[in-house]
């Protein structure tokens, strides 16, 4: 049986630097496998190279090398010429699985991958490189559905942990600010049957929210509030969640959202902010990459440090803050209102 066996390139050597410089090829191989449906096809049954070519309607040229590269990466395994999903791919790259992250990878293939070709231009000009903005996406149903799937890929991983990270005792309502189609909210509601949930997001998200809540059997417990959080007031709640939102905006806009959240939050309430924050300890490289993503796709977004957001929360009126790790790379900041 063949499986992955490799280590990170040694960037102190010429060979290591060349290998590191070509890691974008590995990423594109994985993104393409998700795009083609390789993992879903192999979940139904292991397959040989010709069988997989037939299932996916592929030409065949280059397929053996493509599949062997996926074996080398560690997402496929092969034995006697038959390929199957490795454990990680079976758990996280097969659509419909609880830990599915393929939606995020599909979104990265559509937006981040081409945008990174213009990173130098973004650094020269400070302007996004995606050829559009969020309003363009909300006008395109296909792009909007892809964005929702991308967000689901993130919060399917973080949602259950967030639900366990906070003491919900005595809390009756929770609002997810910029909560997309309510997928993160659904994890909290399933873990806490006594809570009523709300999502505040742009009007275009409402049909996706209604469909998703109906599919999950949560329609009676979840409400959508359509609006623009810069132009409109937020609805009140005992607990508010602001996840992977503040890094989309400039520091001034970030402060505006914190002030709005404080005003709308019930007395004694809590704002939960989770994001790819910097300076929380450990290696920041993954979160620095996410910050560069924001350079490429937003007008003013970027990562911020734990100390910066804690100070901004205090400025907005929150009496105290505390932070802890969430998932592999996020930080959860708990902001308490007296």
C-alpha positions as CSV (number, residue, x, y, z in Angstrom):
1,X,0.0,0.0,0.0
2,X,1.3,3.4,-0.9
3,X,0.8,6.5,1.3
4,X,2.3,10.0,1.8
5,X,5.8,10.3,3.1
6,X,7.4,13.8,2.9
7,X,8.5,16.6,5.1
8,X,8.5,20.4,4.7
9,X,11.1,21.7,2.3
10,X,14.4,22.8,3.9
11,X,14.6,26.5,2.8
12,X,18.2,26.7,3.8
13,X,19.1,24.8,0.6
14,X,18.6,25.6,-3.1
15,X,16.7,22.4,-3.7
16,X,14.4,23.2,-0.7
17,X,13.8,26.8,-1.9
18,X,12.9,25.5,-5.4
19,X,10.5,22.9,-3.9
20,X,8.9,25.5,-1.6
21,X,8.4,27.8,-4.6
22,X,6.5,25.0,-6.3
23,X,4.1,24.2,-3.5
24,X,1.4,26.2,-5.3
25,X,1.4,23.2,-7.7
26,X,0.5,20.8,-4.8
27,X,-2.3,23.2,-3.8
28,X,-3.7,23.3,-7.3
29,X,-3.6,19.5,-7.6
30,X,-5.7,19.2,-4.4
31,X,-8.1,22.0,-5.5
32,X,-8.6,20.3,-8.8
33,X,-9.3,17.0,-7.2
34,X,-12.1,18.6,-5.2
35,X,-13.4,20.4,-8.3
36,X,-13.5,17.2,-10.4
37,X,-15.3,15.3,-7.6
38,X,-12.5,12.7,-7.1
39,X,-13.2,12.1,-3.4
40,X,-16.9,11.8,-3.9
41,X,-16.4,9.3,-6.7
42,X,-14.0,7.2,-4.7
43,X,-16.3,7.2,-1.6
44,X,-18.9,5.3,-3.6
45,X,-16.2,2.6,-4.3
46,X,-12.5,2.4,-4.8
47,X,-11.4,2.4,-8.4
48,X,-8.6,1.8,-10.8
49,X,-7.3,4.6,-13.0
50,X,-9.5,3.6,-16.1
51,X,-12.6,3.2,-13.8
52,X,-12.1,6.6,-12.3
53,X,-11.5,8.1,-15.8
54,X,-14.9,6.7,-16.8
55,X,-16.7,7.8,-13.7
56,X,-15.4,11.4,-14.0
57,X,-15.4,11.5,-17.8
58,X,-11.7,12.4,-18.0
59,X,-9.5,12.0,-21.0
60,X,-7.0,9.8,-19.3
61,X,-3.8,11.5,-20.3
62,X,-2.0,12.6,-17.1
63,X,-4.5,10.9,-14.9
64,X,-2.0,8.4,-13.4
65,X,0.4,11.1,-12.5
66,X,-2.4,13.2,-11.1
67,X,-3.6,10.3,-8.9
68,X,-0.1,9.4,-7.8
69,X,0.5,13.1,-6.8
70,X,-2.7,12.9,-4.6
71,X,-1.2,9.7,-3.0
72,X,2.0,11.6,-2.4
73,X,0.1,14.5,-0.8
74,X,-1.6,12.0,1.4
75,X,-5.3,12.3,0.4
76,X,-5.4,9.1,-1.6
77,X,-4.0,5.6,-1.0
78,X,-3.4,2.9,-3.6
79,X,-2.9,-0.8,-3.5
80,X,-2.6,-3.1,-6.5
81,X,-3.6,-0.3,-8.9
82,X,-6.8,0.5,-7.0
83,X,-7.2,4.0,-5.5
84,X,-9.3,4.9,-2.4
85,X,-9.7,7.9,-0.2
86,X,-7.2,8.3,2.7
87,X,-8.8,8.8,6.1
88,X,-8.5,12.6,6.1
89,X,-10.0,13.0,2.6
90,X,-12.8,10.5,3.5
91,X,-13.7,12.6,6.6
92,X,-13.3,16.1,5.2
93,X,-13.4,16.1,1.4
94,X,-16.6,14.0,0.7
95,X,-19.7,16.3,0.3
96,X,-22.3,15.7,3.0
97,X,-19.9,14.7,5.7
98,X,-20.1,16.7,9.0
99,X,-16.5,17.8,8.7
100,X,-16.6,18.7,5.0
101,X,-14.2,21.5,4.0
102,X,-14.4,21.1,0.3
103,X,-16.7,24.1,-0.1
104,X,-13.9,26.3,1.2
105,X,-11.4,24.8,-1.1
106,X,-13.8,25.3,-4.1
107,X,-14.1,28.9,-3.1
108,X,-10.3,29.2,-2.8
109,X,-10.0,27.7,-6.3
110,X,-12.4,30.3,-7.7
111,X,-11.2,33.4,-5.9
112,X,-7.9,33.2,-3.9
113,X,-5.9,31.1,-6.4
114,X,-6.2,33.5,-9.3
115,X,-6.0,36.5,-7.0
116,X,-2.6,35.4,-5.7
117,X,-1.2,35.7,-9.2
118,X,-1.5,39.5,-8.6
119,X,-0.1,39.7,-5.1
120,X,2.8,42.0,-6.3
121,X,0.3,44.4,-7.8
122,X,-1.8,44.4,-4.6
123,X,1.3,45.2,-2.6
124,X,2.2,48.0,-5.0
125,X,-1.2,49.6,-5.0
126,X,-3.0,48.4,-1.9
127,X,-6.1,47.5,-4.0
128,X,-7.9,44.2,-4.2
129,X,-7.2,42.0,-7.2
130,X,-10.4,39.9,-7.6
131,X,-12.0,42.2,-10.2
132,X,-15.1,42.8,-8.1
133,X,-16.5,43.3,-4.6
134,X,-19.0,41.7,-2.3
135,X,-21.9,43.5,-4.1
136,X,-20.9,41.8,-7.4
137,X,-21.0,38.4,-5.6
138,X,-24.5,39.1,-4.1
139,X,-25.8,39.8,-7.5
140,X,-24.6,36.4,-8.8
141,X,-26.6,33.5,-7.4
142,X,-23.9,30.9,-8.4
143,X,-21.2,33.0,-6.8
144,X,-23.3,33.5,-3.7
145,X,-24.0,29.8,-3.3
146,X,-20.3,29.1,-3.7
147,X,-19.5,31.7,-1.0
148,X,-22.0,30.2,1.4
149,X,-20.5,26.7,0.8
150,X,-17.0,28.3,1.5
151,X,-18.2,29.7,4.8
152,X,-19.9,26.4,5.7
153,X,-16.5,24.6,5.2
154,X,-15.0,26.8,7.9
155,X,-17.8,26.9,10.5
156,X,-18.5,23.1,10.2
157,X,-15.1,22.8,11.9
158,X,-15.4,25.7,14.3
159,X,-19.1,25.6,15.1
160,X,-19.1,22.6,17.4
161,X,-16.1,23.9,19.3
162,X,-17.6,27.4,19.7
163,X,-20.8,25.9,21.1
164,X,-18.7,24.1,23.8
165,X,-16.3,27.0,24.5
166,X,-18.9,29.3,26.1
167,X,-21.2,28.8,29.1
168,X,-24.7,29.3,27.7
169,X,-26.4,29.0,31.1
170,X,-29.2,31.5,31.5
171,X,-28.9,32.7,27.9
172,X,-32.1,32.9,25.8
173,X,-31.0,34.4,22.5
174,X,-28.0,34.5,20.2
175,X,-27.4,36.6,17.2
176,X,-24.8,35.8,14.5
177,X,-23.7,39.0,12.9
178,X,-22.9,38.5,9.2
179,X,-23.9,34.9,9.8
180,X,-24.4,33.9,6.1
181,X,-27.0,31.2,5.8
182,X,-26.9,30.3,9.5
183,X,-24.6,27.3,9.4
184,X,-22.5,28.4,12.4
185,X,-25.7,29.3,14.2
186,X,-27.1,25.8,13.6
187,X,-24.2,24.2,15.5
188,X,-25.0,26.4,18.5
189,X,-28.7,25.8,18.4
190,X,-28.2,22.0,18.1
191,X,-25.9,22.1,21.1
192,X,-28.2,24.4,23.2
193,X,-31.9,23.4,22.7
194,X,-33.1,26.3,24.9
195,X,-31.7,29.1,22.7
196,X,-33.5,31.2,20.1
197,X,-31.2,32.1,17.2
198,X,-30.9,35.0,14.8
199,X,-28.8,35.8,11.8
200,X,-28.2,39.4,10.6
201,X,-26.9,39.6,7.0
202,X,-27.6,41.2,3.6
203,X,-31.1,40.5,2.1
204,X,-29.6,38.2,-0.7
205,X,-28.7,35.7,2.0
206,X,-32.3,35.2,3.3
207,X,-33.5,32.6,0.7
208,X,-30.3,30.5,1.4
209,X,-30.9,30.8,5.1
210,X,-34.5,29.8,4.9
211,X,-33.7,26.7,2.8
212,X,-30.8,25.7,5.1
213,X,-32.8,26.1,8.3
214,X,-35.6,24.0,6.8
215,X,-33.2,21.3,5.8
216,X,-31.8,21.2,9.3
217,X,-35.3,21.3,11.0
218,X,-34.5,24.6,12.8
219,X,-37.0,27.0,11.1
220,X,-39.0,27.4,14.3
221,X,-35.9,28.4,16.3
222,X,-34.0,30.7,13.8
223,X,-34.9,34.1,12.5
224,X,-33.2,36.1,9.7
225,X,-32.8,39.9,9.9
226,X,-32.0,41.5,6.5
227,X,-29.9,44.6,6.6
228,X,-26.5,46.2,6.2
229,X,-24.7,46.3,9.5
230,X,-23.0,49.6,8.7
231,X,-26.3,51.3,7.7
232,X,-28.8,49.6,10.1
233,X,-29.1,48.8,13.8
234,X,-28.5,45.3,15.0
235,X,-31.3,43.4,16.7
236,X,-30.9,42.8,20.4
237,X,-29.7,39.5,21.9
238,X,-28.2,38.0,25.1
239,X,-25.1,36.8,23.1
240,X,-23.7,38.0,19.8
241,X,-21.3,36.2,17.6
242,X,-19.0,38.0,15.2
243,X,-16.9,35.3,13.4
244,X,-14.5,35.9,10.5
245,X,-16.2,39.3,9.9
246,X,-14.0,42.0,11.4
247,X,-11.0,41.0,9.4
248,X,-13.0,41.8,6.2
249,X,-13.0,45.5,7.1
250,X,-10.7,48.4,7.8
251,X,-9.8,49.3,11.4
252,X,-12.3,52.2,11.4
253,X,-15.1,50.0,10.2
254,X,-14.1,47.3,12.7
255,X,-14.5,49.8,15.5
256,X,-17.9,50.9,14.1
257,X,-19.1,47.3,14.3
258,X,-17.9,46.8,17.9
259,X,-19.7,50.0,19.0
260,X,-22.9,48.8,17.2
261,X,-22.7,45.4,18.8
262,X,-22.2,46.9,22.3
263,X,-25.2,49.2,21.9
264,X,-27.5,46.4,20.7
265,X,-26.3,43.8,23.2
266,X,-28.6,43.2,26.3
267,X,-27.3,44.3,29.6
268,X,-25.0,41.6,31.0
269,X,-24.6,40.2,27.5
270,X,-21.5,38.8,25.8
271,X,-20.0,39.4,22.4
272,X,-18.0,36.4,21.0
273,X,-15.5,37.5,18.4
274,X,-13.5,34.7,16.6
275,X,-11.0,35.4,13.9
276,X,-7.5,34.6,12.6
277,X,-5.9,37.0,15.1
278,X,-2.2,37.6,15.4
279,X,0.0,37.6,18.5
280,X,-2.0,34.9,20.4
281,X,1.1,32.7,20.7
282,X,2.8,30.2,18.4
283,X,3.6,30.6,14.7
284,X,1.5,33.3,13.0
285,X,2.3,32.2,9.4
286,X,-1.1,30.7,8.6
287,X,-2.9,33.8,9.9
288,X,-0.5,36.1,8.0
289,X,-1.5,34.3,4.8
290,X,-5.2,34.9,5.7
291,X,-4.4,38.6,6.2
292,X,-2.8,38.7,2.7
293,X,-6.0,37.0,1.4
294,X,-7.9,40.0,2.7
295,X,-5.5,42.3,0.9
296,X,-6.3,40.5,-2.3
297,X,-10.1,40.4,-1.9
298,X,-11.2,43.4,0.2
299,X,-10.8,47.2,0.1
300,X,-9.4,47.5,3.7
301,X,-9.5,44.2,5.5
302,X,-6.6,42.4,7.2
303,X,-5.7,40.5,10.3
304,X,-5.4,42.3,13.7
305,X,-3.7,41.4,16.9
306,X,-5.4,40.2,20.1
307,X,-4.2,43.3,21.9
308,X,-5.6,45.6,19.2
309,X,-9.1,44.0,19.2
310,X,-9.2,43.9,23.0
311,X,-8.3,47.6,23.2
312,X,-11.0,48.4,20.6
313,X,-13.6,46.4,22.6
314,X,-12.7,48.3,25.7
315,X,-13.1,51.6,23.8
316,X,-16.5,50.5,22.6
317,X,-17.6,50.1,26.3
318,X,-17.1,46.4,27.1
319,X,-16.1,46.0,30.7
320,X,-13.8,43.0,30.3
321,X,-12.3,40.7,27.7
322,X,-10.7,37.3,27.7
323,X,-9.2,35.2,24.9
324,X,-8.6,31.5,24.2
325,X,-7.6,29.4,21.2
326,X,-10.4,28.1,18.9
327,X,-9.7,25.4,16.4
328,X,-6.3,25.2,14.8
329,X,-5.7,28.8,14.0
330,X,-8.5,31.0,15.4
331,X,-8.7,33.0,18.6
332,X,-11.9,33.5,20.5
333,X,-12.3,36.9,22.3
334,X,-15.1,37.0,24.9
335,X,-16.3,40.6,25.5
336,X,-18.6,41.2,28.5
337,X,-21.0,44.1,28.9
338,X,-22.1,45.1,32.4
